[in-house]
Amino acid sequence: MSLALLTGRVEALVPGTYTAEAQGMMGPVPVTVTVTDREITMISVGPNRETPGVGAVAAPMTASRMVEEQSTAVDLVSGATLTSRAVVAAVEKALTAAGEDPKAWRRTVPIPTEIRKETRTVDLVVVGAGSAGMIAAVAAREAGLSVLVLEKADFSGGASGVCTGAFLVPDSHVQRELGILDDTPEKFERDLLTWGGASTDPVTVKLYSENAGLAVDWLIAHGVRFDTQSGLVRPQGSETPRELTLRGGCPEYAQRLRTLTGESGAEILTGTKVEGLRIENGRVAGVTAKNGRRGVEYEVSARAVLLATGGYGANRATIEEAVAASIDKNGKHPNEELLSAALYGGVVSADGDGLVLGAEAGAARDLGNAATVRWDGLEVLPGTGASLKRANQAVLPLGSILVNREGERVVNEAGPDDAILAAQHRAGGSLFLVMDEGAFGSFAAALKGRGLTRETLDGWIRANEAKTAPSNAESTISEEGASNGVAGSVATATAPTATEAAPAVSESAFAPLIVRGTTLEEAARRAGVDPETLAETAARYNGFVLNGKDDDFGRPASAMTSPLSLSGLVYILEEKPRYATTQGGLIANGRLQAITPEGAPIEGLWVAGEVARGALGQAAVPGTNLGWAATSGLTAGAVIADTLKREAAKNTAAVTTGGANAASGADTADTEAPSAPANSVKLPESEPLPVTGPTPASALDRHDANPAEGPSARDAALDGSR
Ligand SMILES: Cc1cc2nc3c(=O)[nH]c(=O)nc-3n(C[C@H](O)[C@H](O)[C@H](O)COP(=O)(O)OP(=O)(O)OC[C@H]3O[C@@H](n4cnc5c(N)ncnc54)[C@H](O)[C@@H]3O)c2cc1C
């Protein structure tokens, strides 16, 4: 419907196509807007650097809402409000250029006052369309169940759509094809129990370790791709090389899962928040949910409900509750200080809804150690941290060191993450990564695909230069010199000024601490790091590189292959503690069924993914979160299908023998038995269960497999440090 028809407005736009841009989360978001004299006919969003899997998905969604509603006062896409706001602001600029007062377009389309009720009946309702939920939905569909997936955000994916993509592949075909033949579920189980500590649940760990390889094989058979080129990595806490990265990272992973879910015949309703559980005769019998935008309330009857709602990291109150609940014998929470200072780098949807829903049915929970804090956060927005894990790894062997504010090295930079975190904590919560220009080029390149680019970093550097008001022309650095990526290049003194060259970050915009200098001293001064001590530290470190031996912290020679070049540009960046995922959650039994505090299984209620506590204990081995989400999702899909079929068979038998009436809902399940199993999910408390779907003949895409290469350079570096 046109705005003119809706409002009676007669003002005319000047027909045409207009372009404009506004600042998003990671840089400018450009739009092209086509209008007639009274209607917006098209809005397209141009190339931008918004976070893949979140902002990049939300931007076109916001644009189509504006065209649909002929208004700029549309609902922002939940989970990506900054990007949505940027699209709206850019469109309003374009409308201004078209001769209209943008205020006239801020017309709120009334939320339907009459709420429509809809009822649905399915075998399984999955709450949350992250990786655990979508994989469970596909597995359940393949086993013959009817499935409805409800997702509160406007797009599916959750944390699984934005994560880094490190994925543990123990005991899988892909691991064997990459030359690791001796990994076993028992070894993986041992690692999980050791690394996770006392709060690891042996039953859940067993379930994870016995099915992790099957889950990886299942994913590959379903078209999920891993980047196998640089071989397997052995992460900290892992006895064996078992880590691969998802090809295309988590955005591609989530996209593949969306496609699979759609193809499986499971229905996904996005923008639909599950608000309550339906409990009948002591059994969880469905959910209530609401889509506010459409004005629909759903009453879903289901024989099984799977909570796959992700973590609770975005809910500060629950984090604090977790901290308070896990006081050690000295009356202190081991993670408390770290967590209070840590940036949050997860998704806003991870606000613990699953815990609240579980509580309605009396489900027990253990919030565990709250969250694993990592040291490698870049504060991209106040309080928000992006992971620098991959970028740090890329510069480790090159000209780079970590120092404290006093300019001293404090740790073996190639050492275990928890040792670096402890050093960072002792240093007052920040470490400063000092890089020469060659290292910085590799650092920026490694951020590609993570929503951060060289341009973003350069924009922040210029914004910081503008804020610290360079005292003379010599301190202004040439763009050419700054971007050529060549170690040792000397900047010219006649470069454009910082403010002239800062289109992406305005002076007032927030910028994390990242600076550069034509000398080490200049960079140090800008970063607030002691310049004299830093100069001594760098000279001493370069001596270690020359001798192939770090006398101070034992950084292995393989992790210091080139000195910190002092003849060219120097970059310094502040790294702060961050967390993205949470450790605790609802307690499940060995069949992933939620249980009461007394240990009784709650009929009809299952859990999977980050909301289910136990497999990862106090600290997650890197790559285990995604592995757990996939494994528990696949297992949940299979076990729910098995349970419902057994219940249906029992009820049929009871009816034919004149017993009690069969439970409702069996009519909605496909009557066919699942196709012959290629693998079996192994459950500690039950018979083996079928997982449908082929085992990959070859887990590898032959073009990028390179078994001969073995563990990566990083792996070698880490090995040397342990
Ligand atoms: C930045 C970042 C990097 C990471 N990197 C890695 C990595 O490299 N390796 C690794 O192993 N792990 C990593 N993780 C952790 C990993 O991504 C998560 O643990 C995992 O994806 C969780 O999957 P999930 O399906 O349980 O939850 P999610 O993927 O978060 O999905 C949960 C979904 O439930 C929805 N939901 C919640 N409440 C409701 C409700 N009431 N109604 C309807 N829907 C609801 C949410 O909107 C969300 O879409 C990373 C996490 C982040 C944030």
The ligand as a Gaussian input file, in Angstrom:
#p B3LYP/6-31G(d) Opt

LIG

0 1
 C       32.051000     -14.435000      18.373000
 C       31.982000     -15.897000      18.718000
 C       32.980000     -16.738000      18.261000
 C       32.915000     -18.106000      18.559000
 N       33.853000     -18.923000      18.025000
 C       33.773000     -20.251000      18.249000
 C       34.688000     -21.136000      17.634000
 O       35.539000     -20.750000      16.832000
 N       34.594000     -22.468000      17.939000
 C       33.649000     -22.943000      18.788000
 O       33.615000     -24.152000      19.032000
 N       32.725000     -22.134000      19.342000
 C       32.757000     -20.810000      19.087000
 N       31.819000     -19.978000      19.641000
 C       30.750000     -20.583000      20.460000
 C       29.701000     -21.252000      19.563000
 O       29.440000     -20.419000      18.449000
 C       28.393000     -21.479000      20.324000
 O       28.638000     -22.134000      21.536000
 C       27.438000     -22.335000      19.500000
 O       27.277000     -21.792000      18.203000
 C       26.096000     -22.415000      20.196000
 O       25.163000     -23.018000      19.337000
 P       23.659000     -23.157000      19.804000
 O       22.916000     -23.718000      18.660000
 O       23.598000     -23.827000      21.115000
 O       23.191000     -21.649000      20.083000
 P       23.006000     -20.446000      19.070000
 O       23.739000     -20.671000      17.818000
 O       23.293000     -19.201000      19.815000
 O       21.455000     -20.507000      18.726000
 C       20.477000     -20.274000      19.700000
 C       19.273000     -19.650000      19.014000
 O       18.154000     -19.678000      19.897000
 C       17.404000     -18.507000      19.706000
 N       16.542000     -18.270000      20.872000
 C       16.925000     -17.965000      22.134000
 N       15.839000     -17.824000      22.918000
 C       14.748000     -18.053000      22.145000
 C       13.356000     -18.027000      22.388000
 N       12.829000     -17.729000      23.590000
 N       12.524000     -18.308000      21.367000
 C       12.993000     -18.585000      20.129000
 N       14.313000     -18.587000      19.845000
 C       15.188000     -18.337000      20.844000
 C       18.476000     -17.445000      19.523000
 O       17.968000     -16.285000      18.919000
 C       19.487000     -18.182000      18.658000
 O       19.259000     -17.994000      17.284000
 C       31.856000     -18.622000      19.351000
 C       30.841000     -17.760000      19.794000
 C       30.886000     -16.420000      19.470000
 C       29.771000     -15.529000      19.919000

